[in-house]
Amino acid sequence: MRAAFHLAARYVLRHRIQSALLAGALGLVFALPLCLRVLIEHAQQELRARAAATPQIVGTRGSALDLMMTALYFKRENLLPLPFGALSELQHHPSASASTTAAAIPLHVRYQAQGAPIVGTELEYFPFRGLRLAAGKQLSRLGDCVVGATLARQRGLQPGGHLFSTPEQAFDMAGVYPLKMRVTGILTPNGTPDDEALFVDLKTCWLIEGRSHGHDDLKTDESVVLTKEEGNIVGNAAVRMFNEVTDANIASFHFHGDVSTYPISAVILLPTDAKAEALLAGQFARSKEQQLIRPRDEMEALLTQLVRLEGFAASALLLTATAALLVTALVFALSFRLRQREFATLEDVGVSRVSLISVKVLEVLIVGLVAAVIGAVLLSGSSFAAPYLLRWAL
């Protein structure tokens, strides 16, 4: 047996490229279904955990999936905005007692900072998601932001640094400039999409949107005044607009119009008990303008479709693996047929037929063992890369 193994090993090493290709193909096709299973299981765990931690979400009527992806994963979807004034109405159901109220956390997800989502919210969001500061301090004024751990590491951000918002259009005729935001804090990592986002208060989001602005004092500089009418001063095009909030100019920033009509993307509701949750669900079931979703239910429906797709993919991969196995068997059969003279010579010098069969079997086993090692490496790699692949996909 030792001699047979020596002959088999020497042949495999002599034809290392052919053997490596066979082993790689086998390892890949047999590892793919297992890797797919690992990725699906990790995705299910991550998606379920994020959804289960969010009791209810309110938004305008439309796609429940878009609303969920906006509120949970900060994806800008084609959603009509909620008016900010609806926030106070959501916190107290008119037919509920004081014990059945719900805390409400607004979210405004529309803008980005060089690819990273800018999430406008309130301070209650951070304890709700278990987010703590690793460095710096919390939001304290207009124009401040705190940054997720992954985003801070990727861009080398520290408290005191700055980030610019990204304009929606290269040439903004409305004159909404990129806002230079001051980084006040870095959040601890928690393995969720929060790590890759930056957070501001709602007023800073509205400032990016152009609903607020700051400029030079028109009362002290007559050269930039266009008209004066009954105490209302209108500036001309020479008025300098500020694209950064500082201690020196923060008093000049002001909002126009009714703040209660300003947009938000969604509201996370945290009912105090099951009764409040049921009352809120009943209230929004009759609403024609707004909808309330339970992320856990919506996520289960999404995962059901994902499992079905996994079944189709696994069937396709199984067929591919079968084809690869048949091709490998054909390659070995042709190889052994071409080596008939070699085997005949070995038999002439006294090598038994049993030993020759052992050589053939051992060659197949060596290639199969290498394929198993390659498959194990791919499987462990997929387990390691699963969290990163999921974040990239979402």
C-alpha positions in Angstrom: 0.0 0.0 0.0 2.9 2.3 0.8 4.3 1.8 -2.7 0.9 2.4 -4.3 0.5 5.6 -2.3 4.0 6.7 -3.4 3.1 6.2 -7.1 -0.2 8.0 -6.7 1.3 10.9 -4.9 4.2 11.2 -7.4 1.7 11.3 -10.3 -0.5 13.9 -8.7 2.6 16.1 -8.0 3.9 15.5 -11.5 0.6 16.8 -13.0 0.0 19.4 -10.3 -1.8 21.9 -12.6 -4.3 19.3 -13.8 -4.8 18.0 -10.2 -5.2 21.5 -8.8 -7.8 22.4 -11.4 -9.8 19.2 -10.6 -9.6 19.7 -6.9 -10.5 23.4 -7.1 -13.5 22.7 -9.3 -14.7 19.9 -7.0 -14.1 22.0 -3.8 -15.9 25.0 -5.3 -19.0 23.3 -6.5 -19.5 21.3 -3.3 -18.7 24.2 -1.0 -21.1 26.6 -2.8 -24.3 25.1 -1.4 -22.9 25.1 2.1 -21.6 28.6 1.8 -25.0 29.7 0.6 -26.6 28.1 3.6 -24.2 29.9 5.9 -24.9 33.2 4.3 -28.6 32.7 4.4 -28.6 31.7 8.1 -26.5 34.7 9.1 -28.7 37.0 7.1 -31.8 35.6 8.7 -30.3 36.1 12.2 -29.2 39.6 11.5 -32.4 40.7 9.8 -34.6 39.1 12.4 -32.7 40.7 15.3 -32.9 44.2 13.8 -36.6 43.8 13.1 -37.5 42.2 16.4 -35.9 45.1 18.3 -38.2 47.6 16.5 -41.8 47.2 17.7 -43.6 49.4 15.2 -42.9 51.9 12.4 -45.2 54.6 11.0 -44.9 56.2 7.6 -47.1 57.3 4.7 -49.2 54.8 2.7 -47.1 52.9 0.2 -44.7 50.0 0.2 -44.3 48.5 3.6 -40.9 47.0 2.5 -39.6 50.4 1.5 -40.7 51.9 4.8 -39.0 49.1 6.7 -35.7 49.4 4.8 -35.7 53.2 5.3 -36.3 53.0 9.1 -34.0 50.0 9.8 -31.3 50.2 7.2 -31.3 53.9 6.2 -32.1 53.2 2.5 -33.5 56.2 0.7 -36.6 54.8 -0.9 -39.4 56.4 -2.9 -41.5 57.3 0.1 -43.8 60.4 0.6 -42.7 62.2 3.7 -44.6 62.5 7.0 -45.2 66.0 8.4 -43.3 66.7 11.6 -46.5 67.8 13.2 -47.7 64.2 13.1 -45.1 63.2 15.7 -47.0 64.5 18.7 -50.2 62.9 17.5 -48.5 59.5 17.3 -47.3 59.7 20.9 -50.8 59.8 22.4 -53.7 57.8 21.0 -56.9 59.8 21.6 -58.8 56.8 23.0 -56.0 55.5 25.1 -55.3 56.2 28.8 -52.0 57.6 30.0 -50.7 54.1 30.6 -51.1 53.1 27.0 -49.0 55.8 25.3 -46.1 55.1 23.0 -42.7 56.8 22.8 -42.0 58.1 19.2 -38.6 58.4 17.6 -38.6 60.3 14.3 -36.2 59.5 11.5 -35.3 61.6 8.5 -33.3 59.6 5.9 -32.7 61.5 2.7 -29.2 62.9 2.4 -25.7 61.4 2.3 -22.1 62.4 3.1 -19.9 60.9 0.4 -22.0 57.7 0.3 -22.7 57.4 4.1 -26.3 57.9 5.1 -27.1 61.0 7.1 -29.8 60.1 9.7 -31.8 62.9 11.3 -33.2 61.8 14.6 -33.5 62.7 18.3 -31.3 61.7 21.3 -33.8 58.9 22.3 -32.6 56.9 19.3 -29.2 56.2 20.8 -30.3 54.4 24.0 -33.0 52.6 22.0 -30.4 51.0 19.8 -27.9 50.6 22.6 -25.5 53.1 21.1 -22.9 54.7 23.4 -20.1 57.1 22.8 -16.6 55.7 22.5 -15.1 59.2 22.2 -16.3 62.8 22.3 -19.7 64.0 23.3 -23.3 63.9 22.1 -25.1 66.3 19.7 -25.3 69.7 21.3 -26.2 72.2 18.6 -27.2 72.7 15.0 -24.7 71.3 12.5 -23.2 68.7 14.9 -23.0 65.0 14.0 -21.9 61.8 15.7 -20.4 59.1 13.6 -20.8 55.3 13.6 -17.7 53.2 14.5 -17.1 51.7 11.0 -17.5 55.0 9.2 -15.2 56.7 11.6 -12.5 54.0 11.2 -12.8 54.0 7.4 -12.4 57.8 7.1 -10.1 58.4 10.0 -12.6 60.7 11.8 -12.1 61.9 15.4 -14.1 64.4 17.5 -13.4 67.8 16.2 -13.2 66.7 12.6 -15.7 67.6 9.8 -17.8 66.0 7.2 -19.6 67.5 4.2 -23.1 66.6 3.1 -23.4 65.6 -0.5 -25.6 67.7 -2.8 -28.4 65.8 -4.5 -27.5 67.5 -7.8 -24.2 68.6 -9.1 -25.6 72.1 -9.9 -28.2 73.1 -7.3 -30.0 76.1 -8.7 -31.8 76.6 -5.4 -28.5 77.5 -3.8 -28.4 74.8 -1.2 -24.8 74.4 -0.4 -23.0 71.3 1.1 -23.1 71.6 4.8 -19.9 71.3 6.8 -20.8 69.3 9.9 -18.8 69.2 13.0 -18.0 65.7 14.4 -18.7 65.8 18.1 -18.6 62.0 18.9 -17.7 58.5 17.8 -20.1 55.7 18.6 -19.1 52.3 19.9 -19.5 49.4 17.4 -22.6 47.3 17.7 -22.5 45.3 14.4 -25.5 46.9 12.8 -26.1 49.5 10.0 -25.7 52.2 12.7 -21.9 51.6 12.5 -21.9 53.0 8.9 -24.1 56.0 9.4 -23.7 59.5 10.8 -26.4 61.0 13.0 -27.6 64.5 13.3 -30.7 66.2 14.8 -33.7 66.9 12.6 -33.0 70.6 12.4 -29.6 69.8 10.8 -31.3 67.6 8.2 -33.7 70.5 7.4 -30.7 72.8 7.2 -29.2 70.5 4.6 -32.5 70.5 2.8 -32.5 74.3 2.6 -35.4 75.0 4.9 -33.1 76.9 7.2 -30.1 79.1 6.5 -27.8 81.6 8.1 -26.3 84.7 6.4 -24.7 88.1 7.1 -26.7 90.5 9.2 -28.6 92.6 6.7 -29.1 95.4 9.2 -25.4 96.1 9.4 -24.6 95.9 5.8 -26.7 98.1 3.5 -24.8 97.0 0.4 -26.5 93.6 0.3 -30.1 94.9 0.9 -32.4 94.7 -2.0 -35.6 96.1 -0.5 -37.1 97.1 2.9 -40.8 96.7 3.4 -42.6 97.2 6.7 -39.7 95.8 8.8 -39.0 93.0 6.3 -35.5 93.2 4.8 -34.8 91.4 1.5 -31.2 90.7 0.6 -29.7 90.6 -2.9 -27.5 88.0 -4.5 -24.4 89.4 -2.7 -25.6 88.1 0.7 -23.1 85.6 2.0 -24.8 82.3 3.0 -23.1 80.2 5.6 -22.3 76.6 4.9 -21.0 75.9 8.4 -22.5 76.5 11.9 -20.1 78.1 14.3 -20.3 79.8 17.6 -20.0 83.1 15.8 -22.8 82.7 13.3 -25.2 80.2 15.0 -27.6 83.1 16.0 -28.1 84.0 12.3 -29.6 80.7 11.4 -33.4 80.7 11.2 -36.2 78.6 9.8 -38.9 79.6 7.3 -42.5 78.5 7.3 -44.3 76.2 9.7 -42.0 73.6 11.3 -44.9 71.3 11.8 -45.1 70.8 8.1 -41.4 69.9 7.7 -40.8 66.4 6.4 -39.6 63.3 8.2 -39.2 59.8 6.7 -40.6 57.6 9.4 -41.4 57.3 13.1 -40.4 54.4 15.3 -43.1 53.7 17.9 -42.3 52.1 21.2 -45.6 51.2 22.8 -45.6 50.9 26.6 -47.5 47.6 26.6 -49.5 45.2 24.4 -52.7 47.2 24.8 -51.1 50.3 23.4 -49.6 48.3 20.6 -53.0 46.9 19.7 -54.7 50.3 19.9 -52.2 51.8 17.6 -52.5 49.0 15.1 -56.3 49.5 15.0 -55.9 53.3 14.6 -53.7 53.0 11.6 -55.7 50.2 10.0 -58.4 52.8 9.3 -56.0 55.6 8.2 -55.9 56.4 4.5 -52.8 58.5 4.6 -50.5 56.7 7.0 -49.6 53.1 7.7 -48.2 51.2 10.7 -46.1 48.1 10.2 -44.6 45.6 12.5 -41.1 45.0 11.2 -41.0 41.5 12.6 -44.0 40.4 10.5 -42.7 42.2 7.4 -39.3 40.6 7.8 -40.7 37.2 8.2 -42.6 37.6 4.9 -39.4 38.8 3.2 -37.4 35.9 4.6 -40.0 33.4 3.4 -39.3 34.6 -0.1 -35.6 34.4 0.6 -35.8 30.8 1.7 -37.7 29.9 -1.5 -35.0 31.6 -3.6 -32.4 29.6 -1.7 -34.2 26.4 -2.6 -34.0 27.2 -6.3 -30.4 28.3 -6.0 -29.5 25.1 -4.1 -31.2 23.0 -6.7 -29.2 24.7 -9.5 -26.0 24.3 -7.5 -26.7 20.6 -6.9 -27.1 20.1 -10.7 -23.9 22.0 -11.2 -22.1 19.8 -8.6 -23.5 16.6 -10.3 -22.2 17.8 -13.7 -18.8 18.7 -12.2 -18.6 15.2 -10.6 -19.4 13.5 -13.9 -16.8 15.7 -15.7 -14.2 14.8 -13.1 -15.0 11.1 -13.4 -14.7 11.4 -17.2 -11.3 13.2 -16.8 -10.0 10.4 -14.5 -11.4 7.7 -16.9 -9.7 9.3 -19.9 -6.5 9.8 -17.9 -6.4 6.1 -16.9 -7.1 5.1 -20.5 -4.2 7.2 -21.8 -2.0 5.6 -19.2 -2.7 2.0 -20.3 0.9 1.5 -21.5 2.2 2.8 -18.2 0.1 0.4 -16.2 1.0 -2.5 -18.6 4.7 -1.7 -18.0 4.2 -1.7 -14.2 2.4 -5.0 -14.5 5.2 -6.5 -16.5 7.8 -5.5 -13.9 5.8 -7.4 -11.2 3.2 -4.9 -9.9 0.0 -6.7 -9.2 -3.3 -5.6 -10.6 -4.6 -5.0 -7.1 -1.8 -2.6 -6.5 -2.5 -0.8 -9.8 -6.2 -0.5 -8.8 -5.0 0.9 -5.5 -2.9 3.5 -7.3 -5.9 4.6 -9.3 -8.1 4.8 -6.2 -5.5 6.7 -4.2 -5.1 9.2 -7.0 -8.8 9.9 -6.8 -8.7 10.1 -3.0 -5.8 12.5 -3.0 -7.6 14.9 -5.4 -10.8 14.4 -3.4 -9.0 15.2 -0.1 -7.5 18.4 -1.6 -11.0 19.3 -2.8 -12.3 18.8 0.7 -9.6 21.1 2.1 -10.4 23.8 -0.4 -14.2 23.4 0.4 -13.5 23.7 4.1 -11.4 26.9 3.5 -14.2 28.4 1.4 -16.8 27.5 4.0 -14.8 29.0 6.9 -14.1 32.1 4.7 -17.8 32.5 4.1 -18.6 32.3 7.8 -16.0 35.0 8.5 -17.1 37.2 5.6 -20.9 36.8 6.1 -21.4 40.0 8.3 -19.4 42.1 5.8 -21.2 40.7 2.8 -24.6 41.3 4.4 -23.7 44.9 5.1 -22.5 45.4 1.6 -25.6 43.9 0.2 -27.9 46.0 2.3 
